Amino acid sequence: MPTPSPYTTLGKIGKTYGVKGWFNVVSFTDPIENIFEYTTWYLKNDSQWEAFELEAFRPHGKGYIAKLPGYDTPENSRLLTNREIGVPTSELPTLANNEYYWSDLIDLEVYTAEGQLLGKVTQVLETGANEVLCVQGERERMVPFIKSVIQKVDLEQKRITVNWDPDF
């Protein structure tokens, strides 16, 4: 069983904004502004996490933009694009029953209600309407994370049971 990561990804750095080093924030939190409850962000570079103090953030359109100290031009902020934003897992609030962090679902095996293995969850995508599990088995499947499809999530057994046609 893999060792849990000491960090949990809450979002990622998006494209740059303006000429003063600001960038768009792609938040995976719900609501999206919860990512700003953490003033120290850890940005992932390859397999290493590096700490940054959040300098500023503000709403912009339907999302948010932010700024980190020392990143004062679009050219140097562009170096951060697509880096994951994480926080220490130990700082996350405890969830109620039947609530999960996306990171908890990665590597869980997905089975149909009839017991057929579809594969393992490789990532969770936010589509706007609902989350989608990317399940990699003999082929990749996109399984919506909605009540009518997800029958059971068992973190202890590392298993998700779904009401899903294996031919999809």
HELIX and SHEET records of a PDB file:
HELIX    1   1 ILE A   32  GLU A   37  5                                   6    
HELIX    2   2 PRO A   74  SER A   77  1                                   4    
HELIX    3   3 ARG A   78  LEU A   80  5                                   3    
HELIX    4   4 THR A   89  GLU A   91  5                                   3    
HELIX    5   5 TRP A  102  LEU A  105  1                                   4    
SHEET    1   A 7 GLN A  48  GLU A  53  0                                        
SHEET    2   A 7 THR A  40  ASN A  45 -1                                        
SHEET    3   A 7 GLU A  84  PRO A  88 -1                                        
SHEET    4   A 7 TYR A   7  TYR A  17 -1                                        
SHEET    5   A 7 TRP A  22  SER A  27 -1                                        
SHEET    6   A 7 GLY A  63  LYS A  67 -1                                        
SHEET    7   A 7 ALA A  56  HIS A  60 -1                                        
SHEET    1   B 6 GLU A 140  PRO A 144  0                                        
SHEET    2   B 6 GLU A 131  GLN A 136 -1                                        
SHEET    3   B 6 LEU A 117  GLU A 126 -1                                        
SHEET    4   B 6 GLU A 109  THR A 112 -1                                        
SHEET    5   B 6 ARG A 159  VAL A 162  1                                        
SHEET    6   B 6 ILE A 150  ASP A 154 -1                                        
END                                                                             
